[in-house]
Amino acid sequence: MLKTSLFNKLTTLGLVGAIGIGIFTLAKLQEPKLNVLGKKHLNQTEFKKEAELEKINLNLFKQMPSFGYSNLIADWALLRFIQYYGDDEARDQTGYELSPEYLELMVKNDPRFVTAYLLFSPAISINAGMPQESVRLLGEGLKSISPKQENANYVWLYRAVDQLLFLGDVEGAKKSYAMAASWAAEAGNLVLAKANQDTVSYLEKHPNSKKVRIGAWFMVFVNAQYPKTRQLAAQKIRELGGTIVRFPDGRVVATPPKED
C-alpha cells in the first residue's frame, strides 16, 4: 500500500509549474507506449521497443531535478514497477533487467520508503538475476532508514537473504542478520531479534547449512507478493530436501532435512 495518495498529489497545481517541461517531455515519450498498452500478443520486437522506451523514461526521471516532488517521483516509480513486473507476456520476452533501475529511482527520491525495498528485492535478485544490485541498493537505502521505522529490520533481513542465497557471502549475511536482530530488538520485536541472532550463531557453526538456506527461502515464500516468486521459493525448498507443510488451521511451515 502506498504511504501517500498518488492521485491526490497529481491534483497539486504546483506540480504543473514546477516540472511542466519534464512531464510534457515524459508524456510525449509515453504516447507510443500508451497506444499499445491495450494491445495483446505484441511481437518480440514491439516488446523490446516498449522496454527501451521505459528505460528512457526511467533515465529521464533519474537525471531531472525533483523540484520538491521527490515523493511523487518515488510513487510513480513504484506504480510503474508494479505494472512492469506484472506484465508477464512482456517479461517473458524481455526479462526483468529494468527492476534495479526502478529501485535506484526510489532510493534517490524516497530512501525511507521501507515497503518498497521489500517489493523490489525479490524481483531484482530472483527474476532479474542481479542480487549484487539488490544488496547494493538496499545498503544505500539503509543509510537513511531508522531502526524505529515499521518493518525496517526486514530490509536488513532481505539483504541477508540475498547475500546468503544468491551471492554465497556467508560473512556478509551474518553481519546483515546481526543488524536485523539489533534493529528488531530496538523496535521491540524480541522474537524476531532472537530468531535473527540464532541464525547468526548457527551460521558460525554451520556455514553451509541447508537448514538456514531453507529458512531463508521460506522467508521469501511467506512474504512473496507475487505467485511466481512464491512458486520459485517452494521449488528451492524442495531442491534442498525440505518440505512445506500446510495445517488445517492455516499455518504453513517448512521442514528441513536432517542437518548435513
C-alpha positions as CSV (number, residue, x, y, z in Angstrom):
1,M,0.0,0.0,0.0
2,L,1.4,3.4,-0.9
3,K,2.0,5.6,2.1
4,T,0.5,8.6,0.3
5,S,-2.2,9.1,-2.3
6,L,-0.6,9.5,-5.6
7,F,-3.8,10.6,-7.2
8,N,-4.3,13.4,-4.6
9,K,-0.8,14.6,-5.3
10,L,-1.4,14.7,-9.0
11,T,-4.0,17.4,-8.5
12,T,-1.4,19.7,-7.0
13,L,-1.3,22.8,-9.2
14,G,2.3,23.5,-8.2
15,L,3.4,20.4,-10.0
16,V,2.4,21.8,-13.3
17,G,4.5,24.9,-12.8
18,A,7.5,23.2,-11.2
19,I,8.1,20.3,-13.6
20,G,5.8,21.1,-16.5
21,I,8.6,20.7,-19.1
22,G,9.7,17.4,-17.7
23,I,6.2,16.0,-17.5
24,F,5.4,17.2,-21.0
25,T,8.6,15.5,-22.3
26,L,7.6,12.3,-20.5
27,A,4.1,12.5,-21.9
28,K,5.4,12.7,-25.4
29,L,7.7,9.8,-24.8
30,Q,4.9,7.8,-23.4
31,E,2.4,8.3,-26.3
32,P,3.6,5.3,-28.3
33,K,3.5,3.2,-25.1
34,L,0.0,4.3,-24.2
35,N,-1.2,3.4,-27.6
36,V,0.0,-0.2,-27.3
37,L,-0.9,-0.9,-23.7
38,G,-4.3,-2.3,-24.6
39,K,-3.0,-4.4,-27.5
40,K,-2.5,-8.1,-26.9
41,H,0.0,-10.5,-28.5
42,L,2.7,-8.0,-29.4
43,N,5.7,-9.5,-31.1
44,Q,9.2,-9.6,-29.6
45,T,10.4,-6.5,-31.4
46,E,7.5,-4.5,-30.1
47,F,8.1,-5.7,-26.6
48,K,11.7,-4.7,-26.9
49,K,10.8,-1.2,-28.1
50,E,8.4,-0.9,-25.2
51,A,11.2,-1.8,-22.7
52,E,13.6,0.6,-24.4
53,L,11.0,3.4,-24.1
54,E,10.6,2.6,-20.4
55,K,14.3,2.8,-19.9
56,I,14.3,6.3,-21.5
57,N,11.6,7.3,-19.1
58,L,13.5,6.0,-16.1
59,N,16.7,7.7,-17.2
60,L,14.8,11.0,-17.6
61,F,13.4,10.9,-14.1
62,K,16.8,9.9,-12.7
63,Q,18.5,12.9,-14.3
64,M,15.9,15.6,-13.9
65,P,15.6,17.7,-10.7
66,S,12.8,16.8,-8.4
67,F,11.7,20.4,-7.8
68,G,10.5,19.3,-4.3
69,Y,8.4,16.5,-5.6
70,S,10.6,13.6,-4.7
71,N,7.8,11.6,-3.1
72,L,5.7,11.9,-6.2
73,I,8.5,10.6,-8.4
74,A,9.0,7.7,-5.9
75,D,5.4,6.8,-6.1
76,W,5.5,7.0,-9.9
77,A,8.5,4.6,-9.8
78,L,6.6,2.1,-7.6
79,L,3.5,2.1,-9.7
80,R,5.4,1.8,-12.9
81,F,7.4,-1.1,-11.4
82,I,4.2,-2.9,-10.3
83,Q,2.9,-2.6,-13.9
84,Y,6.2,-3.6,-15.4
85,Y,6.6,-6.7,-13.1
86,G,3.0,-7.8,-13.6
87,D,3.2,-7.8,-17.4
88,D,4.0,-11.5,-17.7
89,E,3.7,-11.5,-21.5
90,A,6.3,-8.7,-21.9
91,R,8.6,-10.1,-19.2
92,D,8.7,-13.4,-21.0
93,Q,10.1,-11.6,-24.0
94,T,12.4,-9.0,-22.4
95,G,13.1,-10.2,-18.9
96,Y,13.3,-8.1,-15.7
97,E,16.5,-6.2,-16.2
98,L,14.9,-2.8,-15.5
99,S,13.9,-3.8,-12.0
100,P,17.1,-2.3,-10.3
101,E,16.5,1.0,-12.1
102,Y,13.1,1.4,-10.5
103,L,14.6,0.8,-7.1
104,E,17.5,3.2,-7.8
105,L,14.9,5.9,-8.6
106,M,13.2,5.0,-5.3
107,V,16.4,5.2,-3.3
108,K,17.2,8.6,-4.8
109,N,13.8,10.2,-4.1
110,D,12.4,8.4,-1.1
111,P,15.1,6.2,0.6
112,R,13.0,5.8,3.8
113,F,10.1,4.1,2.0
114,V,10.7,0.7,3.6
115,T,7.8,-1.2,1.9
116,A,9.3,-0.6,-1.5
117,Y,12.5,-2.4,-0.6
118,L,10.6,-5.5,0.4
119,L,8.8,-5.5,-3.0
120,F,11.8,-4.8,-5.2
121,S,14.4,-7.0,-3.6
122,P,13.0,-10.4,-4.7
123,A,12.3,-9.1,-8.2
124,I,15.9,-7.9,-8.6
125,S,17.6,-10.9,-7.1
126,I,15.3,-13.7,-8.3
127,N,13.7,-12.5,-11.5
128,A,16.3,-10.1,-12.9
129,G,19.2,-12.3,-11.6
130,M,21.0,-9.2,-10.1
131,P,21.4,-9.9,-6.4
132,Q,24.5,-7.7,-6.2
133,E,22.4,-4.8,-7.3
134,S,19.7,-5.6,-4.7
135,V,22.4,-5.8,-2.0
136,R,24.0,-2.6,-3.1
137,L,20.7,-0.6,-3.3
138,L,19.4,-1.9,0.0
139,G,22.7,-0.9,1.5
140,E,22.3,2.6,0.1
141,G,18.8,2.9,1.4
142,L,19.7,1.6,4.9
143,K,21.8,4.7,5.3
144,S,18.6,6.8,5.5
145,I,16.3,4.4,7.3
146,S,15.7,4.5,11.1
147,P,15.6,1.2,13.1
148,K,12.4,2.6,14.7
149,Q,10.5,2.6,11.4
150,E,7.9,0.0,11.0
151,N,9.4,-3.2,9.4
152,A,12.8,-1.5,9.0
153,N,14.6,-4.6,10.3
154,Y,13.2,-6.6,7.4
155,V,15.4,-4.5,5.0
156,W,18.5,-5.9,6.7
157,L,16.9,-9.4,6.7
158,Y,16.2,-9.3,2.9
159,R,19.7,-8.1,2.4
160,A,21.0,-11.1,4.4
161,V,18.9,-13.5,2.3
162,D,20.3,-12.0,-0.9
163,Q,23.9,-12.3,0.4
164,L,23.4,-15.9,1.6
165,L,21.3,-17.4,-1.1
166,F,22.5,-15.7,-4.2
167,L,26.0,-14.4,-3.6
168,G,27.3,-17.1,-1.2
169,D,28.5,-14.3,1.0
170,V,28.1,-16.0,4.4
171,E,30.2,-13.4,6.3
172,G,28.2,-10.6,4.8
173,A,24.9,-12.4,5.5
174,K,25.9,-12.9,9.2
175,K,26.5,-9.1,9.6
176,S,23.2,-8.3,8.0
177,Y,21.4,-10.9,10.1
178,A,23.1,-9.4,13.2
179,M,21.9,-5.9,12.2
180,A,18.4,-7.2,11.6
181,A,18.5,-8.7,15.1
182,S,19.7,-5.4,16.6
183,W,17.0,-3.3,14.7
184,A,14.2,-5.8,15.6
185,A,15.3,-5.5,19.3
186,E,15.3,-1.7,19.1
187,A,11.8,-1.8,17.6
188,G,10.6,-4.1,20.4
189,N,10.3,-7.3,18.4
190,L,12.2,-9.6,20.6
191,V,11.0,-12.8,19.0
192,L,12.4,-11.7,15.6
193,A,15.5,-10.3,17.2
194,K,16.2,-13.7,18.8
195,A,15.5,-15.6,15.6
196,N,17.9,-13.5,13.6
197,Q,20.6,-13.7,16.3
198,D,20.1,-17.5,16.4
199,T,20.7,-17.6,12.7
200,V,24.0,-15.8,13.1
201,S,25.1,-18.3,15.8
202,Y,24.0,-21.2,13.6
203,L,25.9,-19.9,10.6
204,E,29.0,-19.6,12.7
205,K,28.9,-23.4,13.3
206,H,27.3,-24.5,10.0
207,P,28.2,-22.0,7.2
208,N,26.9,-24.4,4.5
209,S,23.7,-25.3,6.4
210,K,20.7,-26.4,4.3
211,K,18.6,-25.7,7.3
212,V,19.4,-22.0,7.2
213,R,19.0,-21.8,3.5
214,I,15.6,-23.4,3.7
215,G,14.7,-20.9,6.4
216,A,15.8,-18.1,4.1
217,W,13.8,-19.4,1.2
218,F,10.8,-19.9,3.5
219,M,11.0,-16.2,4.4
220,V,10.8,-15.4,0.7
221,F,7.9,-17.9,0.3
222,V,5.7,-16.4,3.1
223,N,6.5,-12.8,2.3
224,A,6.2,-13.1,-1.5
225,Q,3.9,-10.6,-3.1
226,Y,3.8,-12.4,-6.4
227,P,2.8,-16.1,-7.1
228,K,5.8,-16.7,-9.4
229,T,8.2,-15.7,-6.6
230,R,6.3,-18.0,-4.1
231,Q,6.5,-20.9,-6.6
232,L,10.2,-20.5,-7.1
233,A,10.8,-20.3,-3.3
234,A,8.8,-23.5,-2.8
235,Q,10.8,-25.2,-5.6
236,K,14.1,-24.2,-4.0
237,I,13.0,-25.5,-0.6
238,R,12.2,-28.9,-2.2
239,E,15.5,-28.9,-4.0
240,L,17.3,-28.5,-0.7
241,G,15.4,-31.5,0.7
242,G,12.8,-29.5,2.6
243,T,9.1,-29.9,2.7
244,I,6.4,-27.3,3.0
245,V,3.6,-28.4,5.3
246,R,0.2,-26.8,5.5
247,F,-2.0,-27.3,8.5
248,P,-5.8,-27.1,8.7
249,D,-5.7,-24.0,10.9
250,G,-3.9,-22.1,8.1
251,R,-0.3,-22.4,9.5
252,V,2.4,-23.1,7.0
253,V,5.9,-24.4,8.0
254,A,9.0,-25.5,6.1
255,T,10.6,-28.7,7.4
256,P,14.3,-29.1,6.7
257,P,16.0,-32.5,6.2
258,K,18.3,-33.8,8.9
259,E,21.3,-31.5,9.1
260,D,24.2,-32.3,6.8
